[in-house]
C-alpha cells in the first residue's frame, strides 16, 4: 500500500529521492512530525488535568498552555538548524516546530517536573480528544491517508485489469 512517514529533518531533496526510490510508495506528513498535529492548547490542558499528580494547585488551563507555548514555542531548540525560528503566530510554526520536544518541555515545566511526556500514552489521549472535539486539527493527516488509500485502490484496479 505504501508508507507515511514524518518529515522529521529530511530536506526536500531527500524526500524526493525516497519517493522516487520507493516508486511512489513513500510519502511524508506535511508537518514535521505527528506530534505537531497534537499541539492544541485545549487538548493538552484537558489531558494534563486528567494526569494524577500533574499539578498540586488545580487543573491546567488552556490559557496557561497557550501562554507557555507563546513564550517558549519559538525557542531555537525546537527548530534545529533553522536560521530564524518562526513566531508562534506564524502559520509555518505548526509545520516546522519539533512537536515532541515541545510537548516534553511543556509537560515537564507545567507539572513542575512531576510528569514527563509519554509519546504513546499521552499522544493517544491527545489524539482521542482531537477526534472527539477538534477533528479539523487532524484534517491534513486524514486527507493524506485518504489520498494514499485511493492511490492504492487505483493501482490495484489497474493491475487487475
N, C-alpha and C positions, 0 to 999 in steps of 0.2 A: 504494500500500500504506500508506504513512504514514512518519513520521519520528520517530526517538527522539533527543532532544537532552539534553545535560547540563543540569541545573538552573542551574548557574553562579550568578550573583547575581540571578536572576529571582525576584521575590516571588510569592506565591500568586495575587494578582490578575492579574499579567501572564501567568502560566502559564494561568490560566483563560481569559483573553482570547484567547491564541494557540490554545488548544484549540477554543474556540468559532469563531473566525475561520477555522480550518482544517477545520471541520466534523468534528472528531474525528481528523484525520489526524496531528496533532502530539501527542506525549506526551513526558514527561520522566523521566529516571532518578530513582529515589528518593534517590540520593546526589548530592552537589553536582556531581561530575564523574566521568568514567570512572576516572581515576587513584585515586579513593577506593576502588575495588574492588581495587586493586593493593597496598594498604598492609599486606601480610602480611610480618612481620619475617623469617620463614624464607625466603620467596621473594626478598626484597630481598637478604639475605645471600648466597644462592646465586648470584644474578645478579651481584652486586658481585664475588664471588670469582672469577668467570669473566672479568672485565674485566682485560685485561693492563695492568699498571701502576697498578691501583686502590690497592693497598697495597704498601708496601715491607717490611712486617713480618708477612706472613702473610695468611690469609684473614679476611674479615669474619664474625663470628658473629651468629646470630640474637639472642642475648642483648645484644650490642652495639647492634644496630639497635633492639631493644625499649627499651633504656636511653636511647638518643638520642631516640627518639620520646616516651618518658615525660618526659624533661627538657625537650625543645624543643616538643613537639607541641601544647601548649596556649597557645603564644605568640599574642598578639592578631593578629599579622601574617598568621596562617593563617585568620583568621575575618572579616576586613573590619570591617564596622560593628557586629558583634555586641557588645552591652554587656559581657558577661562570657563569655569563651570557655569551653566545657565542658572538664572534666578529661579526660585521655586515657582514663580508665576509664569515662567516661560513654558510654552507647550512642549518644548524638547526636553524639559526636565524629567517628565514622567517616562519618556522614552529612554533616556540615557543614564539616569541615576543608577547606582548599584543598589537595587532594591533590597537584597538580602542583608548587606552590610548596614544599610539604613535601619531596617527592622531590628537587627541585632542591637544596635546602639540605642534605638528608641525604647525597646523593651527594657534594656539594662538601665538606662537613665530614668525613665518614668517609674520603674519599680524600685528605684534606689538600690540597684544591684542585687535584688532578691530573685529576679526571674530573667532567664536568658531566652531569646527567641529560639524556638524549636521549629525548624523548617517544615517538617512533616506535620506534626500535631497542630501547630498554630496556623500553618499555611492551609490546612484542611478546614479549620474553623473559619478563617477569614474567607475562604472560597465559598463555604456554605452560606455565610452571612451575605456575601455579594450575590449569590444565586437567588437568595430569598428576598433581598432588599434593594439591590443596585445592579441589576443584570447588565445595564449599559456599560458598566466598568469592564465587563468581560466580552463585550461585543466584538472587538478586533480579534480576540483569540478564538471566539466561537466562529466567526467568519472564516478564519484561516482553516479551522478544522473542517467546516462545510466544504470549502474550496478543495481541500485535499481529498475528501471523500468523493466529491463529484468528479474530480480528475481520475481517481481510481476507478470509479464506475464507468466513465467514458473509455478508459483504456481496456477495461475488462470486456466491454461490449465490442470494441474494435478487434480484440484478439479472438473473440468468439465468432466473429463474422467471417 
